[in-house]
Amino acid sequence: MACGKQVKLRGGFTYTVRKARDDYPCFYCGGPIRAGTVYVEERDMGGLARRYHYKCFNKVMPHRVRAVEAPSGVALCTVE
C-alpha cells in the first residue's frame, strides 16, 4: 500500500489532501467543509473539482484509494 498526499489513477483522476482556505460543500454528504480543516479533492481530466470530507471520501472510494489518519496528518493510500 503506497501512501502520500496525492494519488493519480488511470483515466486522469487525481486525488489530493488539502487544507480548506474557504468553506466548501462536501460532494458526498452536502455538509460544510470548514476553513482550516483537511479534505480530499478529486479532479478529473477536465479540471472539475469535487471536495469531500476525508471520512466521506472513504465511503465513495474504498476499493481504490483510502484516506487514513497518519502521524503527519491525513494521507491517501492506494488499495492493492
NORNOR-V626821 format. One record per backbone hydrogen bond with DSSP energy under -1.0 kcal/mol. NH is the residue of the N-H (numbers start at 1). CO is the residue of the C=O. Records with the same first field share a line. If there is no record, write none. Layout:
NH=CO  CO
//
This chain:
4=76
7=15
9=13
12=9
14=43
15=7
16=41
17=5
18=39
20=37
24=33
26=31
27=51
30=26
33=24
36=20
37=34
39=18
40=52
41=16
42=50
43=14
44=48
47=44
50=42
52=40
57=53
58=54
60=56
61=57
64=61
65=61
66=77
68=75
70=73
73=70
75=68
76=4
77=66
78=2
79=64
//
